[in-house]
Amino acid sequence: MYAPMRLHHIAPRLTTGVLILHSGLGKRHADEQTEQGLHGMAAGAYPWFRGMSPHRFTRLLSCAEVALGAALLSPLVPTAVAGAGLTAFATALVGLYLRTPGTHQKGSPLPTPEGLPMAKDFWLLGIGLGFLCDRQAWTRPCLAVCRK
């Protein structure tokens, strides 16, 4: 029988899934100041968010994080699928980090002390890319029926 999650995928899926799920659940009841801060940072890096209200942006971000965290934690979601979601999400976070002034040293991706908490997003990107590059995440073992 095909197992969508391999043994060596459990630890990175568990750690990233719990982190992202917790972050998303924490944003569900964010106060107005938190919503404005999240929206302002995102709109500064990605101008298309400027037309969206801070409340709506925070709700959508919360839903996306909860869905991604749950997918990473679910053994029924194939690692390739969860890895694609993690890679896309982490790419947006790394873009936010690189586009936000003061988070990294001038002319370098190395973080400033203020940007160190955001630099963790490179780890998420690395884990997602690792899932996508793992050949076992994409292949299905041949069932006994196929061998006949």
Z-matrix of the N, CA and C atoms (Angstrom, degrees):
N
C 1 1.456
C 2 1.524 1 109.37
N 3 1.316 2 116.17 1 142.67
C 4 1.458 3 122.77 2 -178.32
C 5 1.523 4 110.71 3 -77.32
N 6 1.312 5 116.65 4 127.51
C 7 1.465 6 122.02 5 176.77
C 8 1.524 7 108.14 6 -104.64
N 9 1.347 8 118.93 7 115.19
C 10 1.453 9 120.50 8 -177.27
C 11 1.522 10 113.37 9 -66.99
N 12 1.343 11 118.16 10 -18.11
C 13 1.453 12 120.46 11 179.10
C 14 1.527 13 108.28 12 -125.66
N 15 1.313 14 116.39 13 123.05
C 16 1.465 15 122.10 14 178.83
C 17 1.527 16 110.03 15 -85.41
N 18 1.311 17 115.72 16 161.76
C 19 1.460 18 121.64 17 -177.85
C 20 1.533 19 111.94 18 -57.29
N 21 1.324 20 117.27 19 -42.07
C 22 1.465 21 119.52 20 -177.65
C 23 1.531 22 113.37 21 -75.88
N 24 1.307 23 117.80 22 -3.22
C 25 1.470 24 121.54 23 175.72
C 26 1.526 25 112.20 24 -92.31
N 27 1.328 26 117.08 25 -15.78
C 28 1.467 27 120.46 26 -171.50
C 29 1.522 28 112.58 27 -61.69
N 30 1.320 29 118.69 28 -50.73
C 31 1.471 30 120.75 29 -175.69
C 32 1.535 31 112.58 30 -61.24
N 33 1.332 32 120.01 31 -50.25
C 34 1.470 33 117.58 32 179.55
C 35 1.529 34 113.12 33 -68.06
N 36 1.325 35 117.65 34 -32.84
C 37 1.462 36 119.14 35 177.44
C 38 1.518 37 110.99 36 -68.74
N 39 1.324 38 116.35 37 -40.10
C 40 1.460 39 120.75 38 -179.49
C 41 1.533 40 110.63 39 -65.07
N 42 1.320 41 116.87 40 -49.30
C 43 1.472 42 119.34 41 -176.35
C 44 1.519 43 112.04 42 -66.51
N 45 1.330 44 118.06 43 -44.63
C 46 1.461 45 119.32 44 179.96
C 47 1.525 46 110.75 45 -71.08
N 48 1.325 47 116.65 46 -38.83
C 49 1.462 48 120.05 47 -179.85
C 50 1.516 49 112.76 48 -62.07
N 51 1.331 50 117.04 49 -44.96
C 52 1.463 51 120.57 50 179.43
C 53 1.527 52 110.34 51 -64.42
N 54 1.336 53 117.45 52 -44.24
C 55 1.463 54 121.53 53 -179.99
C 56 1.527 55 111.56 54 -59.63
N 57 1.327 56 116.37 55 -48.06
C 58 1.464 57 120.75 56 -176.77
C 59 1.532 58 110.93 57 -71.44
N 60 1.317 59 117.83 58 -41.23
C 61 1.466 60 120.70 59 177.63
C 62 1.528 61 110.74 60 -61.31
N 63 1.318 62 117.08 61 -45.50
C 64 1.468 63 121.37 62 178.77
C 65 1.533 64 110.80 63 -60.68
N 66 1.311 65 116.70 64 -42.25
C 67 1.467 66 120.82 65 179.03
C 68 1.531 67 110.62 66 -62.47
N 69 1.322 68 116.37 67 -44.18
C 70 1.467 69 120.13 68 -179.86
C 71 1.512 70 112.87 69 -65.92
N 72 1.322 71 116.55 70 -41.74
C 73 1.472 72 119.81 71 179.06
C 74 1.527 73 110.47 72 -66.32
N 75 1.316 74 117.75 73 -34.07
C 76 1.458 75 121.39 74 178.46
C 77 1.516 76 113.35 75 -66.95
N 78 1.315 77 116.81 76 -25.18
C 79 1.467 78 120.81 77 -179.51
C 80 1.530 79 112.56 78 -86.56
N 81 1.309 80 118.14 79 -8.98
C 82 1.472 81 120.95 80 -176.72
C 83 1.515 82 112.65 81 -60.11
N 84 1.316 83 117.46 82 -35.66
C 85 1.460 84 120.81 83 -177.70
C 86 1.531 85 110.10 84 -122.61
N 87 1.322 86 115.27 85 42.78
C 88 1.465 87 120.00 86 -179.08
C 89 1.527 88 110.33 87 -67.12
N 90 1.331 89 115.96 88 146.31
C 91 1.459 90 119.41 89 177.08
C 92 1.535 91 109.25 90 -80.16
N 93 1.311 92 115.55 91 171.49
C 94 1.464 93 121.08 92 -174.60
C 95 1.529 94 112.01 93 -61.38
N 96 1.317 95 117.09 94 -38.72
C 97 1.462 96 120.93 95 -179.70
C 98 1.537 97 110.86 96 -64.81
N 99 1.315 98 117.05 97 -41.77
C 100 1.465 99 121.18 98 177.52
C 101 1.518 100 110.43 99 -64.91
N 102 1.327 101 116.47 100 -43.46
C 103 1.469 102 120.76 101 178.56
C 104 1.523 103 110.79 102 -59.22
N 105 1.321 104 116.75 103 -44.75
C 106 1.462 105 120.38 104 -179.66
C 107 1.522 106 111.48 105 -65.69
N 108 1.330 107 117.13 106 -38.44
C 109 1.462 108 120.65 107 178.07
C 110 1.515 109 112.55 108 -64.90
N 111 1.332 110 116.71 109 -46.09
C 112 1.459 111 121.32 110 178.52
C 113 1.524 112 110.92 111 -62.53
N 114 1.325 113 115.06 112 -46.17
C 115 1.462 114 119.84 113 -178.61
C 116 1.525 115 110.85 114 -65.82
N 117 1.318 116 117.17 115 -42.24
C 118 1.461 117 120.67 116 -179.34
C 119 1.515 118 112.27 117 -62.03
N 120 1.323 119 116.54 118 -42.04
C 121 1.467 120 120.03 119 179.20
C 122 1.529 121 110.70 120 -66.07
N 123 1.331 122 116.25 121 -44.73
C 124 1.464 123 120.02 122 -179.84
C 125 1.525 124 111.22 123 -66.52
N 126 1.325 125 117.43 124 -41.93
C 127 1.466 126 120.77 125 -179.43
C 128 1.530 127 111.29 126 -67.86
N 129 1.324 128 117.43 127 -29.20
C 130 1.456 129 120.39 128 176.48
C 131 1.516 130 111.96 129 -67.44
N 132 1.310 131 116.96 130 -34.15
C 133 1.465 132 121.52 131 -179.21
C 134 1.526 133 112.00 132 -90.71
N 135 1.309 134 116.63 133 -35.96
C 136 1.469 135 122.24 134 -177.69
C 137 1.533 136 108.71 135 -125.15
N 138 1.323 137 117.49 136 95.96
C 139 1.471 138 121.43 137 -172.78
C 140 1.531 139 115.59 138 -57.42
N 141 1.313 140 118.56 139 -24.57
C 142 1.467 141 119.34 140 -178.22
C 143 1.523 142 113.05 141 -67.60
N 144 1.327 143 117.77 142 -11.96
C 145 1.468 144 120.31 143 176.07
C 146 1.531 145 112.19 144 -83.81
N 147 1.308 146 118.43 145 -8.82
C 148 1.469 147 121.00 146 -176.61
C 149 1.527 148 112.27 147 -61.50
N 150 1.309 149 117.75 148 -34.89
C 151 1.457 150 121.10 149 -178.37
C 152 1.524 151 114.09 150 -78.16
N 153 1.320 152 117.60 151 -8.36
C 154 1.458 153 122.06 152 -178.38
C 155 1.531 154 109.25 153 -92.48
N 156 1.305 155 116.52 154 143.29
C 157 1.463 156 119.39 155 178.48
C 158 1.529 157 109.93 156 -69.91
N 159 1.335 158 117.60 157 148.97
C 160 1.463 159 120.05 158 178.56
C 161 1.529 160 112.72 159 -58.04
N 162 1.329 161 117.16 160 -37.57
C 163 1.462 162 120.17 161 -179.89
C 164 1.529 163 110.82 162 -64.88
N 165 1.318 164 116.70 163 -46.94
C 166 1.465 165 120.28 164 -179.33
C 167 1.528 166 110.91 165 -64.78
N 168 1.324 167 116.79 166 -42.02
C 169 1.458 168 120.28 167 178.40
C 170 1.528 169 110.56 168 -58.80
N 171 1.313 170 116.74 169 -47.37
C 172 1.468 171 120.77 170 -177.97
C 173 1.519 172 110.68 171 -64.51
N 174 1.321 173 118.44 172 -39.66
C 175 1.471 174 121.36 173 177.99
C 176 1.533 175 110.74 174 -63.76
N 177 1.339 176 117.12 175 -43.72
C 178 1.464 177 119.90 176 179.22
C 179 1.526 178 111.19 177 -66.18
N 180 1.325 179 116.62 178 -40.77
C 181 1.457 180 120.48 179 177.15
C 182 1.527 181 110.70 180 -62.21
N 183 1.312 182 116.60 181 -43.05
C 184 1.462 183 121.47 182 178.18
C 185 1.529 184 110.42 183 -60.29
N 186 1.310 185 116.96 184 -47.80
C 187 1.476 186 120.84 185 -179.87
C 188 1.525 187 111.12 186 -62.02
N 189 1.331 188 117.43 187 -41.04
C 190 1.465 189 121.16 188 179.49
C 191 1.525 190 110.65 189 -64.46
N 192 1.326 191 116.91 190 -42.61
C 193 1.460 192 119.99 191 179.76
C 194 1.526 193 111.73 192 -67.31
N 195 1.314 194 117.27 193 -40.80
C 196 1.469 195 120.44 194 178.38
C 197 1.530 196 109.49 195 -63.90
N 198 1.315 197 117.87 196 -44.24
C 199 1.466 198 120.93 197 -179.78
C 200 1.529 199 111.15 198 -64.10
N 201 1.324 200 117.43 199 -44.30
C 202 1.460 201 120.49 200 179.91
C 203 1.529 202 110.99 201 -66.58
N 204 1.323 203 116.49 202 -44.24
C 205 1.466 204 119.65 203 178.39
C 206 1.510 205 112.04 204 -60.39
N 207 1.321 206 116.64 205 -42.78
C 208 1.469 207 120.88 206 178.72
C 209 1.530 208 111.11 207 -65.57
N 210 1.327 209 117.42 208 -38.98
C 211 1.468 210 120.75 209 178.52
C 212 1.529 211 111.04 210 -64.29
N 213 1.325 212 116.11 211 -41.09
C 214 1.464 213 119.69 212 178.74
C 215 1.527 214 111.19 213 -65.94
N 216 1.310 215 117.37 214 -34.99
C 217 1.461 216 121.31 215 -178.14
C 218 1.524 217 113.34 216 -81.65
N 219 1.304 218 117.26 217 -21.89
C 220 1.461 219 120.28 218 -176.66
C 221 1.530 220 111.44 219 -79.15
N 222 1.321 221 117.25 220 125.54
C 223 1.469 222 119.18 221 177.51
C 224 1.531 223 112.60 222 -72.36
N 225 1.315 224 117.21 223 -9.72
C 226 1.464 225 120.52 224 -179.99
C 227 1.524 226 112.93 225 -84.88
N 228 1.331 227 116.96 226 -16.79
C 229 1.462 228 121.10 227 179.33
C 230 1.528 229 107.66 228 -88.99
N 231 1.339 230 118.06 229 121.75
C 232 1.456 231 119.98 230 -179.99
C 233 1.533 232 111.77 231 -58.88
N 234 1.309 233 115.98 232 145.51
C 235 1.461 234 120.74 233 -178.05
C 236 1.523 235 111.58 234 -60.11
N 237 1.314 236 118.18 235 -35.64
C 238 1.465 237 120.18 236 179.15
C 239 1.531 238 110.70 237 -61.72
N 240 1.313 239 117.17 238 -39.92
C 241 1.467 240 121.71 239 179.83
C 242 1.527 241 110.13 240 -70.25
N 243 1.328 242 116.52 241 -47.64
C 244 1.461 243 120.22 242 178.16
C 245 1.527 244 110.45 243 -62.79
N 246 1.334 245 117.15 244 -38.22
C 247 1.462 246 121.55 245 178.32
C 248 1.515 247 112.55 246 -65.30
N 249 1.323 248 116.75 247 -36.66
C 250 1.471 249 119.79 248 177.40
C 251 1.527 250 110.25 249 -65.17
N 252 1.322 251 116.49 250 -42.81
C 253 1.465 252 119.93 251 177.49
C 254 1.513 253 111.89 252 -64.05
N 255 1.332 254 116.82 253 -43.83
C 256 1.460 255 120.95 254 179.47
C 257 1.519 256 110.71 255 -63.94
N 258 1.311 257 118.06 256 -41.22
C 259 1.464 258 121.68 257 179.78
C 260 1.528 259 110.87 258 -63.97
N 261 1.314 260 117.44 259 -44.22
C 262 1.467 261 120.49 260 179.06
C 263 1.524 262 111.26 261 -63.15
N 264 1.316 263 116.55 262 -45.81
C 265 1.460 264 121.07 263 -179.31
C 266 1.526 265 110.63 264 -64.70
N 267 1.324 266 116.97 265 -45.84
C 268 1.462 267 120.62 266 -178.96
C 269 1.524 268 111.58 267 -66.81
N 270 1.322 269 117.91 268 -33.15
C 271 1.464 270 120.82 269 176.79
C 272 1.522 271 110.03 270 -62.21
N 273 1.322 272 117.17 271 -41.89
C 274 1.467 273 120.50 272 177.36
C 275 1.528 274 110.71 273 -64.69
N 276 1.331 275 117.44 274 -39.33
C 277 1.464 276 120.77 275 179.07
C 278 1.524 277 111.83 276 -67.81
N 279 1.331 278 117.63 277 -39.76
C 280 1.464 279 121.06 278 177.25
C 281 1.524 280 109.44 279 -65.89
N 282 1.326 281 116.91 280 -39.15
C 283 1.466 282 120.03 281 175.81
C 284 1.513 283 111.69 282 -61.46
N 285 1.314 284 117.06 283 -40.44
C 286 1.464 285 121.85 284 176.69
C 287 1.521 286 110.17 285 -61.19
N 288 1.320 287 116.55 286 -45.43
C 289 1.468 288 122.32 287 178.71
C 290 1.530 289 110.67 288 -59.62
N 291 1.332 290 116.53 289 -47.97
C 292 1.461 291 120.24 290 -176.31
C 293 1.524 292 113.20 291 -71.13
N 294 1.333 293 117.62 292 -24.77
C 295 1.464 294 121.52 293 -178.75
C 296 1.519 295 113.87 294 -93.82
N 297 1.326 296 117.57 295 -6.54
C 298 1.458 297 120.72 296 -177.80
C 299 1.526 298 109.54 297 -95.89
N 300 1.336 299 116.98 298 117.02
C 301 1.467 300 119.78 299 179.92
C 302 1.528 301 111.45 300 -61.77
N 303 1.331 302 115.04 301 142.34
C 304 1.452 303 120.83 302 176.80
C 305 1.515 304 114.98 303 89.08
N 306 1.334 305 118.05 304 -6.32
C 307 1.456 306 119.74 305 -179.62
C 308 1.524 307 111.97 306 -90.07
N 309 1.329 308 116.24 307 -22.74
C 310 1.466 309 119.31 308 179.33
C 311 1.522 310 109.53 309 -137.83
N 312 1.323 311 114.60 310 159.81
C 313 1.457 312 120.42 311 -178.08
C 314 1.521 313 110.27 312 -66.80
N 315 1.305 314 116.25 313 146.37
C 316 1.467 315 122.10 314 -177.82
C 317 1.533 316 109.99 315 -59.20
N 318 1.323 317 115.99 316 125.77
C 319 1.458 318 121.61 317 179.15
C 320 1.517 319 114.63 318 75.04
N 321 1.315 320 117.78 319 12.80
C 322 1.463 321 121.92 320 -176.89
C 323 1.529 322 109.46 321 -146.73
N 324 1.330 323 116.99 322 149.03
C 325 1.468 324 118.80 323 174.60
C 326 1.528 325 113.11 324 -82.34
N 327 1.341 326 117.51 325 -3.04
C 328 1.463 327 120.07 326 -179.73
C 329 1.521 328 110.54 327 -66.91
N 330 1.331 329 117.18 328 136.85
C 331 1.466 330 120.03 329 -173.59
C 332 1.524 331 113.70 330 -75.37
N 333 1.319 332 113.56 331 152.29
C 334 1.457 333 121.25 332 166.84
C 335 1.527 334 106.02 333 -84.73
N 336 1.334 335 117.98 334 169.81
C 337 1.473 336 117.94 335 175.98
C 338 1.529 337 112.77 336 -56.59
N 339 1.333 338 117.37 337 -34.98
C 340 1.472 339 120.60 338 178.83
C 341 1.528 340 111.92 339 -71.40
N 342 1.328 341 116.68 340 -28.44
C 343 1.462 342 120.32 341 -176.66
C 344 1.515 343 114.45 342 -91.91
N 345 1.321 344 116.89 343 -4.95
C 346 1.463 345 120.08 344 -177.37
C 347 1.535 346 113.38 345 -56.95
N 348 1.343 347 119.64 346 -42.74
C 349 1.476 348 118.06 347 177.84
C 350 1.533 349 113.23 348 -61.38
N 351 1.320 350 117.42 349 -31.22
C 352 1.468 351 120.07 350 179.31
C 353 1.526 352 112.01 351 -79.99
N 354 1.324 353 117.63 352 -22.14
C 355 1.465 354 120.95 353 -178.09
C 356 1.523 355 111.80 354 -65.81
N 357 1.327 356 118.20 355 -17.94
C 358 1.463 357 121.35 356 178.07
C 359 1.525 358 111.62 357 -61.36
N 360 1.304 359 116.22 358 -19.59
C 361 1.454 360 119.44 359 -178.57
C 362 1.527 361 111.95 360 -65.57
N 363 1.334 362 117.32 361 -23.35
C 364 1.455 363 119.85 362 173.82
C 365 1.530 364 110.45 363 -64.74
N 366 1.327 365 117.64 364 -34.13
C 367 1.458 366 121.19 365 177.56
C 368 1.530 367 109.74 366 -66.05
N 369 1.326 368 116.29 367 -43.04
C 370 1.461 369 119.33 368 178.05
C 371 1.526 370 110.30 369 -60.94
N 372 1.328 371 116.75 370 -41.47
C 373 1.463 372 120.72 371 178.60
C 374 1.524 373 110.37 372 -63.26
N 375 1.324 374 116.91 373 -42.69
C 376 1.463 375 120.34 374 178.56
C 377 1.520 376 112.50 375 -62.43
N 378 1.316 377 116.88 376 -40.47
C 379 1.466 378 120.19 377 178.56
C 380 1.524 379 110.06 378 -66.24
N 381 1.334 380 116.98 379 -44.45
C 382 1.461 381 120.28 380 178.45
C 383 1.517 382 112.14 381 -61.12
N 384 1.328 383 116.96 382 -44.31
C 385 1.465 384 120.41 383 178.01
C 386 1.527 385 111.10 384 -64.76
N 387 1.332 386 116.09 385 -36.03
C 388 1.462 387 119.69 386 176.26
C 389 1.520 388 111.55 387 -61.72
N 390 1.331 389 116.90 388 -40.73
C 391 1.465 390 120.39 389 176.51
C 392 1.528 391 110.74 390 -63.07
N 393 1.325 392 116.01 391 -42.52
C 394 1.465 393 119.32 392 -178.28
C 395 1.520 394 112.26 393 -68.87
N 396 1.317 395 117.49 394 -31.11
C 397 1.470 396 121.51 395 -179.10
C 398 1.525 397 112.82 396 -84.68
N 399 1.312 398 117.43 397 -11.06
C 400 1.460 399 121.22 398 -178.38
C 401 1.524 400 109.25 399 -76.80
N 402 1.287 401 115.89 400 110.70
C 403 1.467 402 121.04 401 -177.60
C 404 1.526 403 111.59 402 -58.46
N 405 1.335 404 117.26 403 -34.40
C 406 1.460 405 120.11 404 -179.85
C 407 1.524 406 112.42 405 -67.28
N 408 1.323 407 117.23 406 -21.37
C 409 1.464 408 119.46 407 178.44
C 410 1.525 409 111.31 408 -73.85
N 411 1.336 410 117.08 409 -20.07
C 412 1.457 411 121.35 410 -175.66
C 413 1.527 412 113.78 411 -103.58
N 414 1.311 413 117.12 412 -19.71
C 415 1.465 414 118.88 413 -174.82
C 416 1.513 415 111.41 414 -99.00
N 417 1.279 416 114.39 415 147.63
C 418 1.468 417 121.06 416 174.73
C 419 1.516 418 107.27 417 -107.50
N 420 1.297 419 117.48 418 128.16
C 421 1.463 420 118.35 419 177.38
C 422 1.532 421 110.03 420 -63.34
N 423 1.288 422 115.16 421 144.32
C 424 1.460 423 119.86 422 179.43
C 425 1.517 424 109.85 423 -65.89
N 426 1.282 425 116.59 424 127.36
C 427 1.459 426 121.41 425 177.79
C 428 1.526 427 110.12 426 -70.98
N 429 1.295 428 116.44 427 156.96
C 430 1.464 429 121.28 428 179.68
C 431 1.515 430 111.38 429 -56.47
N 432 1.312 431 117.05 430 -29.18
C 433 1.458 432 121.41 431 179.70
C 434 1.519 433 110.66 432 -66.00
N 435 1.338 434 117.20 433 -35.34
C 436 1.457 435 121.27 434 -178.25
C 437 1.522 436 112.02 435 -68.25
N 438 1.296 437 117.42 436 -24.31
C 439 1.468 438 120.68 437 -175.61
C 440 1.515 439 113.25 438 -77.80
N 441 1.303 440 117.97 439 -13.25
C 442 1.472 441 120.34 440 -176.81
C 443 1.483 442 112.48 441 -83.33
